[in-house]
Amino acid sequence: MDNFKQLTDTGRQLTRHGEPLHYREGLYQLSPHCYSWLVPNGSWGETNIGLIECGGKSVLIDTCWDLNFTRQMLDSMAPVVSRSPIDTVINTHSDGDHCWGNQLFADRTIIATHACQQQMHHLKPQSMSAIQLGCKALKHLPFGAVDSFSRYMGAMLAPYHFKGIQITDPSFTFQQEHCVTVNGRDLVLYEVGPGHTDGDAIVYVPDQRVAYAGDIAFIGSTPVMWSGPLENLVAGLQRLLALDARVLVPGHGPLASRQDIQHLLDYWQFVDEQLQPEFHRGRPPHEAAAAILHSAAFLGSPYARWSEPERLVTNAYTLYRHWGAPADSLPDPLSTLDLMRRQARVAEGLTASH
Ligand SMILES: [Zn+2]
């Protein structure tokens, strides 16, 4: 990050989740015409947003998890968007922390994959508000009443305000590949999902050699595979490497090197190799994930230093589903909250043992 000019600084002294900053939050210039608002350290909702200037107009890559942070992001982008207003928004995928700020751009062109649009309404902002209320209410009960799920979700959602968010759909969808040309600058959109979610896309700006990877790339935190299959996620990461980009912007965390992307490929290989025998032995996915996270092989690996290691629970469920585990042994694929409940228990076990 030291190689890139930081144009604005949000002035934040700790991350949204209260951690020491690994790098400054603000707008960075990545090439003559490409920028990113980088949000340390890349944990829940700490999403990087892309900005591409095209001669008097700008293209935004993703919006934030709520309207407050989307407005903060716009303030931070003022040096660019005041001379080149945002004309087009591209959503890399349907997770709320990449598209729930869309309503501030409802009169602009919003582009996403068809599969992304199909998935956008699966989880509602109202559900998130309800969970927040529930977590707060439980805090007022006598000690011991707050369970691992409330603590986990309460901490994850604490920085965000979900009231008043209207999910705003893309106005244009595509499949496979699509080129957007704005004032002569080409942006190439590649559909790489289903993998992280059903409709993942990456965005490449060839004349700037900058790639925006969305959430197929998490740096410094554990990657998540909600949808799979793993082969697609791996192919997406390989496509990212094949772009010959000079700068790789992950969905979360600091700018990525090619080696960071290789580490992600290694993580997925490790997870695949560790989980296969557990699957064939008939061990439930959350138990298998917990055992791996406590194993010497994992604790001695570079992945043990990534935050949110408990996301392995979600990854295990997704892999089991693709390996043909009986449907009644798995949570409803749409039931993110059921997954979070299991993940919370594993996270609590990790904290207790370290
Ligand atoms: Zn995501």
Residues whose N, C-alpha, C, O or C-beta is under 5 A from the ligand:
A	BS01	ZN	D95 D215
